[in-house]
Amino acid sequence: MLASYPLFWALSGLCAIVCVAPALMLTGSVLLADFTLDGLRDLEAAWRVSSAVPVDAGDATSRNPAQALRQIVESRQAQTLLLQCLCMVLTIAVAAGLACRGWSVLVRRVDSALSLLPPGTPVASGDEIDRLTQAVIRLAARRAGTDAEADWQRGFNAELARRNAEDLHCLNLVAELLESAPPSAFTMAKALDVLVHKLGAGAAALQLGVHAQRALHCEDVVAAPRLPVCLAHSRLLAEIGAMSMRQDIAADGSGVRSLVAPIRRDDETIALLVVEGPDAFDFDPARVVLVRTVARLIALALVGVSRGHEERRVALLEERAAIARELHDSLAQSLAFLKIQVARLQVALREAPGSETTAAVAFQVRDGVSSVYRQVKELIAAFRVQMGSRGLVEALHQAVAEFGQKSGGIAIALDIRIEGCRLTVNEEFHLLQVVREALSNTVRHARATHVQVSVATLPGGAVLASVDDDGKGFLPVTGEIPHYGLAIMRERAQSLGGHLQVVPLPAGGTRVCLEFVPESMAPERAARGL
């Protein structure tokens, strides 16, 4: 304790010495007064002896100077002692207050200041002021270090934000290049050029696999601005295997470093992205992440092209299957009917060449040939219909405009509300053909003045297509030859998993309704138990 607070104990010692000094002065004054009084008494006694004056003489006091001096000293001694006692009390009080203040400043406040230091901080030896000074120096140094670290962190964050912004700008440019037009060797080269410029590298290239080459219709390597050294004499696609990322230093002493990033579709490596820089070029983690992200964007573009080709191929197969189904459901049945009628006609001609049966069969053959001819024309018109770039919406507008011109005055209105509904190519094709067939029947047979075509999505996810007219109404076809247009529309509805209704309207006219649930809603429909 004494060694920890030397200044406080030195101050306490001085206060004690200051308190002892007035006590000693008081003691000395008392002893001096006693000594003086004793001397005056001796002097008084000697004066009496020498003067032969009785002790109890009445006027001895006035004539004895020693006695008078003793009386004066005794009268002043009490006052002197009182003043010295007051001085001693004040001195002790001041010393005690100074000691208490020293305890508060040199002990408590120094300890409080030192307690602010982090745990484990070494405390310098010396008195309280030295330790406090060293603590302040350490705190100032720590504060300076913290400020320097904060300045560095702010600079680092600013640099990181700048690099991230540049990386995002690079990725945005690459994404715009890949989505602005169908990906090609030119757009891939432009994207590689953007990547090389951002990284400050020397060259970049895409080595394409067979599927990627077919998708882009180009050679096996797309490079910008030049071909990397590692691809000049060999191809790495067969060597990379299942590796996710690889950095290489050229073994031929060319002084280059390359980063190879595979581009995959599922578990298949369809291309490689190769970025090359000088030997001292640093592929830090940020650059590696940027290269990997660009590789993923290119992978998405290549997969999108491949899927587009696959979807077109599937759509072509579906369209061929639809053509075959249409031919089977219309022409094949009609020709089979004509074949039967021709056989009957041959029998009737052999048995009775001029009978009424022969004439009836000949009439049926002629009517069947007319029906087949009409079906052929309808099929040709249907198969010539094409989906534009906007898909079903554009095709419906074209159909309404086409039948509006053919009708010669019928007002046809179109209302489409299928935003967010995903239809397959087959669903769009059948829906369009049902609407076209309904419009064809309306224009040819209904004698209508107004037609309303509506295609909307119902709350449950189903699609409802309706064609309403204000014509004379629907009359069921009688006779041996069925209404092939209505039959084909019903078969289209069945192929979509829906149903077709042809019902009269209360105010007159006919409504043709097609309702079905798209394939995209099939999982939700199954979840609801529909």
C-alpha positions in Angstrom: 0.0 0.0 0.0 2.8 2.4 0.9 4.7 1.6 -2.3 1.6 2.1 -4.4 0.8 5.6 -3.3 4.1 7.4 -2.4 2.7 10.9 -3.1 -0.2 10.4 -0.8 1.9 9.1 2.0 4.4 11.9 1.6 1.6 14.4 1.8 0.2 12.6 4.8 3.6 12.8 6.5 3.9 16.5 5.8 0.4 17.1 7.2 1.5 15.2 10.3 4.6 17.3 10.7 2.6 20.4 10.2 0.2 19.2 13.0 3.2 18.4 15.3 4.8 21.8 14.9 2.1 23.9 16.7 1.8 21.2 19.4 5.6 21.6 20.0 5.3 25.4 19.9 2.4 25.2 22.5 4.5 22.9 24.7 7.5 25.2 24.4 5.4 28.3 25.2 4.0 26.6 28.3 7.4 25.5 29.5 8.8 29.0 28.7 6.0 30.7 30.7 6.5 28.4 33.6 10.3 29.0 33.5 9.7 32.7 33.4 7.2 32.7 36.3 9.6 30.6 38.3 12.4 33.1 37.7 10.2 36.0 38.5 9.1 34.4 41.8 12.8 33.8 42.7 13.6 37.4 41.7 10.7 38.6 43.8 11.8 36.6 46.8 15.3 37.9 46.5 14.1 41.5 46.2 12.1 41.1 49.4 15.0 39.7 51.3 17.3 42.4 50.2 14.8 45.1 50.9 13.8 43.7 54.3 10.1 44.2 53.4 7.5 42.1 55.1 5.8 39.8 52.8 2.3 41.0 53.9 3.1 44.7 53.6 0.3 46.6 52.1 2.4 48.7 49.7 5.0 46.0 48.8 3.3 45.1 45.6 3.7 48.6 44.2 7.2 48.8 45.2 8.3 45.3 43.9 8.8 45.4 40.1 9.3 41.6 40.0 6.0 41.0 41.4 4.4 43.4 39.0 6.1 41.7 36.1 5.0 38.3 37.2 1.4 39.4 37.5 1.6 40.8 33.9 3.1 37.6 32.6 0.4 35.5 34.3 -2.3 37.6 32.9 -1.0 37.3 29.3 -0.1 33.6 29.5 -3.8 32.5 29.3 -4.3 34.6 26.2 -1.2 33.3 24.5 -2.1 29.7 25.2 -5.6 30.2 23.9 -4.3 31.7 20.6 -1.7 28.9 20.2 -4.4 26.3 20.9 -6.6 27.8 18.2 -3.7 27.9 15.8 -3.0 24.3 16.5 -6.6 23.3 16.0 -6.8 25.2 12.7 -3.5 23.6 11.6 -4.7 20.1 12.4 -8.1 20.8 10.6 -6.3 22.1 7.5 -3.9 19.2 7.5 -6.7 16.7 7.9 -8.6 18.3 5.0 -5.5 18.3 2.9 -5.0 14.6 3.7 -8.6 13.8 2.8 -8.3 15.7 -0.5 -5.1 14.0 -1.2 -6.8 10.6 -0.7 -9.6 11.6 -3.1 -7.3 12.9 -5.8 -4.2 10.7 -5.5 -5.9 7.4 -4.6 -9.5 7.2 -5.6 -9.3 9.3 -8.8 -6.1 7.7 -9.9 -7.6 4.2 -9.3 -10.7 5.2 -11.2 -8.7 6.4 -14.1 -6.5 3.3 -14.1 -9.6 1.1 -14.0 -10.6 2.5 -17.4 -7.6 0.7 -19.0 -8.4 -2.7 -20.7 -7.9 -5.7 -18.5 -4.4 -7.1 -18.7 -2.8 -3.7 -19.5 0.5 -3.4 -17.8 0.7 -0.5 -15.3 4.0 1.4 -15.1 5.9 1.7 -11.8 6.3 5.0 -10.0 4.1 7.4 -8.1 0.5 8.2 -8.8 1.2 11.0 -11.3 3.7 8.8 -13.3 1.2 5.9 -13.5 -1.6 8.3 -14.5 0.6 9.9 -17.1 1.6 6.5 -18.6 -2.0 5.5 -18.6 -3.0 8.6 -20.5 -0.1 8.0 -22.9 -1.3 4.4 -23.5 -4.9 5.6 -24.0 -3.8 8.3 -26.4 -1.7 5.7 -28.3 -4.6 3.3 -28.4 -6.9 6.0 -29.5 -4.5 7.0 -32.3 -4.3 3.3 -33.3 -8.1 3.0 -33.3 -8.4 6.2 -35.3 -5.8 4.9 -37.8 -7.6 1.5 -38.0 -10.9 3.3 -38.5 -9.4 5.4 -41.3 -8.0 2.3 -42.9 -11.3 0.5 -42.6 -13.2 3.4 -44.1 -10.7 3.5 -47.0 -10.9 -0.3 -47.4 -14.7 -0.2 -47.4 -14.7 2.6 -49.9 -12.3 0.7 -52.1 -14.4 -2.5 -51.7 -17.5 -0.6 -52.5 -15.9 0.9 -55.6 -14.7 -2.6 -56.8 -18.1 -4.1 -56.1 -19.7 -1.3 -58.1 -17.3 -1.9 -61.0 -18.0 -5.7 -60.7 -21.7 -5.1 -60.8 -21.3 -2.8 -63.8 -19.3 -5.4 -65.6 -21.9 -8.1 -64.8 -24.6 -5.8 -65.9 -22.9 -5.1 -69.2 -22.3 -8.9 -69.7 -26.0 -9.6 -68.9 -27.2 -6.9 -71.3 -25.0 -8.3 -74.1 -26.3 -11.9 -73.5 -30.0 -10.9 -73.2 -30.2 -8.1 -75.9 -30.1 -10.6 -78.7 -29.9 -14.4 -79.2 -26.4 -15.4 -78.0 -23.9 -15.8 -80.7 -20.1 -15.9 -81.1 -20.1 -12.1 -81.5 -22.0 -11.4 -78.3 -19.8 -13.9 -76.4 -16.7 -12.2 -77.8 -18.1 -8.8 -76.6 -18.8 -10.2 -73.2 -15.2 -11.6 -73.0 -13.8 -8.2 -74.0 -15.8 -6.5 -71.2 -14.4 -9.1 -68.7 -10.8 -8.6 -69.9 -11.1 -4.8 -69.7 -12.5 -5.0 -66.1 -9.9 -7.4 -64.8 -7.0 -5.8 -66.7 -6.1 -9.3 -68.0 -4.4 -10.1 -71.2 -6.9 -12.4 -72.9 -10.0 -14.5 -72.4 -11.6 -17.2 -74.4 -14.5 -19.7 -74.4 -13.8 -23.2 -75.4 -17.1 -24.7 -76.4 -18.3 -28.3 -76.4 -20.3 -29.9 -79.1 -23.7 -28.8 -77.7 -22.5 -25.2 -77.2 -21.1 -25.1 -80.7 -24.4 -26.2 -82.1 -26.3 -23.7 -80.0 -24.1 -20.8 -81.2 -23.3 -22.1 -84.7 -19.6 -21.3 -84.3 -16.2 -22.9 -84.0 -15.0 -24.5 -80.8 -13.1 -21.4 -79.5 -14.3 -17.8 -79.1 -11.4 -15.5 -78.0 -11.0 -11.8 -77.1 -8.8 -10.0 -77.9 -6.5 -12.9 -78.7 -6.3 -16.7 -78.1 -4.8 -17.6 -74.7 -1.5 -19.4 -74.7 -2.9 -22.5 -72.9 -5.4 -23.0 -75.8 -3.0 -22.3 -78.6 -1.7 -25.9 -78.8 -4.2 -27.9 -76.8 -7.7 -28.0 -75.7 -8.6 -28.2 -72.0 -12.2 -29.3 -72.2 -11.3 -33.0 -72.0 -8.7 -32.4 -69.3 -10.6 -30.3 -66.9 -12.9 -33.1 -65.8 -15.1 -32.3 -62.8 -12.9 -29.6 -61.4 -14.7 -26.4 -60.4 -11.9 -23.9 -60.8 -8.2 -24.1 -61.7 -5.3 -21.7 -61.9 -2.3 -22.6 -64.1 1.2 -21.1 -64.7 2.5 -21.9 -68.2 5.1 -24.6 -68.1 6.7 -23.4 -71.4 8.2 -20.3 -69.8 5.9 -17.9 -71.6 5.3 -16.0 -68.4 1.5 -16.1 -68.2 -1.0 -17.2 -65.6 -4.4 -18.5 -66.5 -7.7 -19.1 -64.6 -10.0 -21.8 -66.0 -13.7 -21.9 -65.0 -15.9 -24.7 -66.2 -19.4 -23.9 -67.6 -21.8 -26.7 -66.8 -25.3 -27.8 -67.6 -26.4 -30.2 -64.9 -23.4 -32.6 -64.5 -22.0 -32.0 -68.0 -19.2 -29.5 -68.7 -20.4 -27.8 -71.9 -17.7 -25.1 -72.1 -14.7 -23.5 -70.4 -14.0 -19.9 -69.6 -10.2 -19.2 -69.7 -8.8 -15.9 -68.5 -5.1 -15.2 -69.0 -2.8 -12.6 -67.5 0.9 -12.0 -67.0 2.9 -14.1 -64.6 2.6 -11.4 -61.9 -1.1 -11.1 -62.4 -3.0 -11.7 -59.1 -6.2 -13.7 -59.4 -7.5 -12.6 -56.0 -10.7 -13.9 -54.5 -12.8 -11.0 -55.8 -11.5 -11.6 -59.4 -12.1 -15.3 -59.1 -15.7 -14.6 -57.9 -16.2 -12.2 -60.9 -14.9 -14.8 -63.4 -17.1 -17.5 -61.8 -20.2 -15.3 -62.0 -19.5 -14.4 -65.6 -19.2 -18.1 -66.3 -22.6 -18.7 -64.7 -24.2 -16.0 -66.8 -22.7 -17.5 -70.0 -23.9 -20.9 -68.8 -27.5 -19.5 -68.4 -27.3 -18.0 -71.9 -26.1 -21.3 -73.4 -28.6 -23.3 -71.5 -31.3 -20.9 -72.6 -30.3 -21.3 -76.3 -30.2 -25.1 -75.9 -33.6 -25.1 -74.3 -35.0 -22.8 -77.0 -33.8 -25.2 -79.6 -35.3 -28.1 -77.7 -38.6 -26.3 -77.2 -38.7 -25.5 -80.9 -38.0 -29.1 -81.7 -40.7 -30.3 -79.3 -43.1 -27.7 -80.7 -42.3 -28.9 -84.2 -43.0 -32.5 -83.2 -46.2 -31.5 -81.5 -47.3 -29.6 -84.5 -46.6 -32.6 -86.8 -48.5 -34.8 -84.4 -51.4 -32.3 -84.5 -51.3 -32.3 -88.3 -51.4 -36.1 -88.3 -54.3 -36.1 -85.8 -56.2 -33.5 -87.8 -55.7 -35.6 -91.0 -56.8 -38.7 -89.2 -59.8 -37.2 -87.5 -61.1 -35.4 -90.6 -59.8 -36.5 -94.0 -59.3 -40.1 -93.1 -62.8 -40.5 -91.7 -64.3 -38.7 -94.6 -62.4 -40.7 -97.2 -63.4 -43.9 -95.3 -67.0 -42.8 -95.6 -66.5 -42.1 -99.3 -64.9 -45.5 -99.8 -68.0 -47.2 -98.3 -70.3 -45.1 -100.4 -68.3 -45.9 -103.6 -68.6 -49.6 -102.8 -72.4 -49.2 -102.4 -72.5 -47.3 -105.6 -70.7 -50.1 -107.4 -73.1 -52.7 -106.0 -76.1 -50.5 -106.9 -74.8 -50.0 -110.5 -74.4 -53.7 -111.0 -77.8 -54.5 -109.6 -79.9 -51.6 -110.9 -78.0 -48.9 -112.8 -80.9 -46.4 -112.9 -82.5 -46.9 -109.6 -83.2 -44.4 -106.9 -80.6 -46.0 -104.6 -77.9 -45.4 -107.2 -78.9 -41.7 -107.4 -79.0 -41.4 -103.6 -75.6 -43.0 -103.2 -74.2 -40.8 -105.9 -75.6 -37.7 -104.1 -74.0 -38.8 -100.9 -70.6 -39.3 -102.7 -70.8 -35.8 -104.2 -71.8 -34.3 -100.8 -68.9 -36.2 -99.1 -66.4 -35.0 -101.7 -67.6 -31.4 -101.1 -67.1 -31.9 -97.4 -63.7 -33.3 -97.9 -62.8 -30.4 -100.1 -64.0 -28.0 -97.5 -62.0 -29.8 -94.8 -58.9 -29.7 -96.9 -59.2 -26.0 -97.3 -59.9 -25.5 -93.5 -56.8 -27.6 -92.7 -54.6 -25.7 -95.1 -55.8 -22.4 -93.6 -55.3 -23.8 -90.0 -51.8 -25.1 -90.7 -50.8 -21.9 -92.2 -51.5 -20.0 -89.0 -48.2 -19.1 -87.2 -47.5 -17.8 -83.8 -45.8 -14.4 -83.9 -43.2 -13.1 -81.5 -45.9 -12.2 -79.0 -47.4 -15.7 -79.1 -51.1 -16.2 -78.5 -52.0 -12.6 -78.0 -50.7 -11.5 -81.4 -52.2 -14.6 -83.1 -55.7 -13.8 -81.6 -55.5 -10.2 -82.8 -54.5 -11.4 -86.3 -57.4 -13.9 -86.3 -59.9 -11.2 -85.3 -58.6 -8.9 -87.9 -58.7 -11.6 -90.6 -62.3 -12.7 -89.9 -63.4 -9.1 -89.5 -62.3 -8.4 -93.1 -63.9 -11.6 -94.4 -67.2 -11.0 -92.6 -68.0 -7.8 -94.5 -69.3 -5.7 -91.6 -69.5 -7.8 -88.5 -68.0 -6.0 -85.5 -65.7 -8.3 -83.7 -64.4 -7.3 -80.2 -61.5 -9.0 -78.4 -60.9 -9.0 -74.7 -57.7 -10.8 -73.4 -57.0 -11.1 -69.7 -54.5 -13.9 -69.2 -51.5 -12.0 -67.8 -49.3 -14.2 -65.8 -50.8 -17.4 -67.2 -48.2 -19.8 -68.8 -49.5 -21.8 -71.7 -47.5 -24.4 -73.6 -47.2 -24.2 -77.4 -49.7 -27.0 -77.8 -52.2 -25.3 -75.5 -51.9 -22.0 -77.4 -52.3 -23.8 -80.7 -55.5 -25.6 -79.8 -57.0 -22.6 -78.1 -56.3 -20.5 -81.2 -57.8 -23.1 -83.5 -61.0 -23.4 -81.4 -61.4 -19.6 -81.5 -60.8 -19.6 -85.3 -63.3 -22.4 -85.9 -65.9 -20.6 -83.8 -65.3 -17.4 -85.7 -65.5 -19.2 -89.0 -68.8 -20.8 -88.1 -70.1 -17.4 -86.9 -69.1 -15.6 -90.1 -70.5 -18.3 -92.4 -73.7 -19.4 -90.7 -74.8 -17.1 -87.8 -75.7 -14.0 -89.7 -74.5 -12.0 -86.7 -73.8 -8.2 -86.5 -71.6 -8.3 -83.3 -69.2 -10.9 -82.0 -67.4 -10.8 -78.6 -64.2 -12.9 -78.2 -63.0 -13.2 -74.6 -60.0 -15.1 -73.2 -59.5 -14.9 -69.5 -58.1 -16.7 -66.5 -60.6 -17.8 -63.9 -59.9 -17.5 -60.1 -59.1 -21.2 -59.8 -56.4 -21.0 -62.5 -58.4 -22.4 -65.4 -58.5 -20.6 -68.8 -61.9 -19.7 -70.3 -62.2 -18.8 -74.0 -65.6 -17.8 -75.3 -67.0 -16.5 -78.6 -70.5 -14.9 -78.3 -72.6 -13.7 -81.3 -76.0 -12.2 -81.7 -76.9 -14.3 -84.8 -79.7 -16.7 -85.5 -78.5 -19.4 -83.0 -77.0 -22.8 -83.3 -79.0 -25.5 -85.2 -77.8 -29.1 -84.7 -76.7 -30.8 -88.0 -78.8 -33.7 -89.0 -78.0 -36.3 -91.6 -75.4 -39.0 -92.1 -72.5 -36.6 -92.5 -71.5 -35.1 -89.0 -70.5 -31.5 -88.3 -66.7 -32.0 -88.5 -65.8 -28.5 -87.3 -67.7 -29.0 -84.0 -66.3 -32.5 -83.6 -62.8 -31.3 -84.1 -63.3 -28.5 -81.5 -64.5 -31.0 -79.0 -61.5 -33.2 -79.6 -59.2 -30.3 -79.1 -60.9 -29.5 -75.8 -60.5 -33.2 -74.8 -56.8 -33.1 -75.7 -56.4 -30.1 -73.4 -58.2 -31.9 -70.5 -61.1 -29.5 -70.7 -64.6 -29.3 -72.2 -66.4 -27.4 -74.9 -69.9 -26.1 -74.7 -72.1 -24.6 -77.5 -75.2 -23.0 -75.8 -77.8 -20.5 -76.9 -77.8 -17.0 -75.3 -80.9 -15.7 -73.6 -81.0 -12.6 -75.8 -80.4 -14.6 -79.0 -77.3 -15.9 -80.5 -74.8 -18.6 -79.6 -71.9 -18.9 -77.1 -69.0 -21.3 -77.7 -67.0 -21.9 -74.5 -63.7 -23.7 -74.1 -62.5 -24.2 -70.5 -59.4 -26.1 -69.5 -56.7 -26.1 -66.8 -53.1 -25.3 -68.1 -50.3 -27.8 -67.5 -48.5 -25.1 -65.4 -51.4 -25.3 -62.9 -51.4 -29.1 -62.7 -49.3 -29.3 -59.5 -51.5 -26.7 -57.8 -54.6 -28.6 -59.1 -53.2 -31.9 -57.7 -52.5 -30.2 -54.3 -56.1 -29.0 -54.1 -57.3 -32.5 -55.0 -58.9 -31.3 -58.2 
